[in-house]
Amino acid sequence: MGGRIVGLENAGRAAIAEPEVEQIARAHYGVLAGDHDPRVALIRRLIDAADMVDRNVSTALNSNFQFLRGMRDGGALEDSDEDLLAEVGAELEAVTEDTSVWMHAYLLLAYHPLRDAEIAQYAQFAETGAGRALNRGLFDGFGRAYEDISYGLGRALALNMVAESL
């Protein structure tokens, strides 16, 4: 089942990258959540077990901070780390809400072909020590990669901005 889930997640990511699909998926989640649909409860169980919202929010905010650090180190900003942290921290509530909605919409889309029992089985695995360790490892690896990429993008952008102003 793991290989099938990875395939569905990859297909879901490709689909939701299209703005129209994302809009429809978010609206679909809104309707199902408002109706207290049992599938939403299963998806929420999985999200909670894997700590997906908090981990994604942490990765996003850390990446935003690294991007701004890169901008500063490249000469486009003069803000201190404290200023940058305050700017990024101000986004916490909005990023958390958006991430929660997106995560539910994405997983409802990706796991549409799965039976409820299969989602429940996956959530049960995510609740185990092995499931938590796997998820933590994935997020830690992706988080570091996104932070490095974000810093490099911020620095490259800043260097281009500084060069253009000369």
GUKOLPA-743589 format. One record per residue (C-alpha): residue number from 1; residue in three letters; z, y, x. Coordinates in steps of 0.001 Angstrom, whole numbers. Each point is the difference from the previous one (the first is absolute). Layout:
residues N
pos, code, z, y, x
NUM, ALA, Z, Y, X
...
This chain:
residues 166
pos, code, z, y, x
1, MET, 0, 0, 0
2, GLY, 668, 2367, 2919
3, GLY, -3651, 134, 1020
4, ARG, -1043, 706, -3567
5, ILE, 2520, 2846, -274
6, VAL, -1229, 1565, 3252
7, GLY, -3575, -192, -1288
8, LEU, 995, 1617, -3297
9, GLU, 1930, 2728, 1821
10, ASN, -2987, 751, 2244
11, ALA, -2357, 136, -2989
12, GLY, 2502, 2186, -1869
13, ARG, 220, 2425, 2934
14, ALA, -3767, 265, 198
15, ALA, -241, 614, -3741
16, ILE, 2845, 2522, -270
17, ALA, -1495, 2013, 2862
18, GLU, -2501, 1228, -2589
19, PRO, 1558, 3022, -1753
20, GLU, -1217, -1085, -3454
21, VAL, 1516, -3467, 413
22, GLU, 3293, 1464, 1194
23, GLN, 122, 2348, -2987
24, ILE, -628, -2881, -2421
25, ALA, 2559, -2241, 1761
26, ARG, 2652, 2733, -168
27, ALA, -714, 595, -3692
28, HIS, 146, -3744, -689
29, TYR, 3386, -211, 1705
30, GLY, 1238, 2958, -2063
31, VAL, -964, -1731, -3233
32, LEU, 1520, -3355, 1000
33, ALA, 3210, 1586, 1306
34, GLY, 373, 1962, -3237
35, ASP, -366, -3229, -1970
36, HIS, 2599, -1775, 2203
37, ASP, -2595, -2628, 875
38, PRO, 1489, -3146, 1593
39, ARG, -2676, 17, 2723
40, VAL, 1222, 3428, 1120
41, ALA, 3483, -1504, 285
42, LEU, -1372, -2758, 2253
43, ILE, -1839, 2506, 2171
44, ARG, 3141, 2161, 173
45, ARG, 2019, -3064, 1052
46, LEU, -2436, -612, 2860
47, ILE, -33, 3666, 1025
48, ASP, 3797, 109, 3
49, ALA, 367, -3297, 1876
50, ALA, -2347, 1170, 2736
51, ASP, 1398, 3558, -24
52, MET, -3599, 1195, -227
53, VAL, 598, 3489, -1342
54, ASP, 2634, 1047, 2525
55, ARG, -1864, -1572, 2908
56, ASN, -3280, 1655, -985
57, VAL, 1718, 3352, -496
58, SER, 1686, -301, 3386
59, THR, -3314, -844, 1656
60, ALA, -1758, 2899, -1738
61, LEU, 2645, 2572, 896
62, ASN, 284, -1229, 3593
63, SER, -3787, 163, 317
64, ASN, -45, 3521, -1437
65, PHE, 2678, 1054, 2488
66, GLN, -1965, -1523, 2887
67, PHE, -3175, 1752, -1155
68, LEU, 1817, 3346, 3
69, ARG, 1521, -772, 3416
70, GLY, -3506, -682, 1285
71, MET, -1166, 3314, -1461
72, ARG, 2880, 1750, 1733
73, ASP, -495, -1784, 3306
74, GLY, -3692, 860, -173
75, GLY, 840, 3693, -321
76, ALA, -818, 637, -3679
77, LEU, 3626, 282, -1159
78, GLU, 3140, 1450, 1523
79, ASP, 2569, -1600, -2315
80, SER, 3062, -1806, 1344
81, ASP, 692, -3645, -809
82, GLU, 2612, 1233, -2491
83, ASP, -2606, 2178, -1752
84, LEU, -2475, -2867, -124
85, LEU, 2647, -2377, -1351
86, ALA, 944, 2511, -2693
87, GLU, -3653, 367, -1000
88, VAL, -516, -3750, -191
89, GLY, 3370, -559, -1684
90, ALA, -934, 2425, -2748
91, GLU, -2715, -2487, -1005
92, LEU, 2411, -2919, -532
93, GLU, 312, 114, -3785
94, ALA, -3715, 519, -658
95, VAL, -1046, -2650, 2522
96, THR, 2502, -2490, -1445
97, GLU, -1210, 509, -3571
98, ASP, -3674, -176, 964
99, THR, 566, -3083, 2159
100, SER, 1841, -1813, -2795
101, VAL, -2761, 657, -2524
102, TRP, -2745, -857, 2497
103, MET, 1728, -3222, 1082
104, HIS, 404, -1208, -3580
105, ALA, -3584, 946, -877
106, TYR, -1396, -1643, 3126
107, LEU, 1904, -3265, -402
108, LEU, -825, -234, -3712
109, LEU, -3652, 380, 949
110, ALA, 100, -2356, 2985
111, TYR, 2022, -2739, -1714
112, HIS, -1861, 132, -3303
113, PRO, -1521, -3467, 557
114, LEU, 3412, -1564, 741
115, ARG, 2067, -1686, -2671
116, ASP, 3456, 1436, -646
117, ALA, 1540, -3169, 1472
118, GLU, -1872, 595, 3264
119, ILE, 1248, 3584, 255
120, ALA, 3527, -1237, -738
121, GLN, -347, -2631, 2743
122, TYR, -1169, 2653, 2483
123, ALA, 2881, 2289, -997
124, GLN, 2408, -2899, 455
125, PHE, -1325, -517, 3535
126, ALA, 298, 3741, 713
127, GLU, 3687, -221, -961
128, THR, 734, -2644, 2655
129, GLY, 1048, 705, 3582
130, ALA, -3400, -1168, 1240
131, GLY, -1819, 2210, -2497
132, ARG, 2076, 3030, 947
133, ALA, -558, -675, 3723
134, LEU, -3757, -335, -493
135, ASN, -183, 3220, -1981
136, ARG, 2190, 1881, 2489
137, GLY, -2226, -1164, 2867
138, LEU, -3164, 1094, -1770
139, PHE, 1376, 3418, -885
140, ASP, 1457, 574, 3465
141, GLY, -3324, -795, 1652
142, PHE, -2109, 2065, -2374
143, GLY, 2517, 2848, 84
144, ARG, -179, 328, 3775
145, ALA, -3788, -183, -52
146, TYR, -261, 2713, -2698
147, GLU, 2419, 2244, 1894
148, ASP, -2038, -316, 3211
149, ILE, -3271, 610, -1825
150, SER, 1452, 2972, -1895
151, TYR, 1318, 1607, 3183
152, GLY, -3362, -467, 1712
153, LEU, -1886, 1466, -2965
154, GLY, 2322, 2996, -176
155, ARG, -331, 660, 3721
156, ALA, -3788, -395, -44
157, LEU, -314, 2355, -2956
158, ALA, 2244, 2574, 1664
159, LEU, -1936, -153, 3268
160, ASN, -3252, 562, -1918
161, MET, 1543, 2896, -1924
162, VAL, 1252, 1615, 3204
163, ALA, -3353, -521, 1730
164, GLU, -1885, 1568, -2926
165, SER, 2240, 3072, 71
166, LEU, -822, 547, 3685
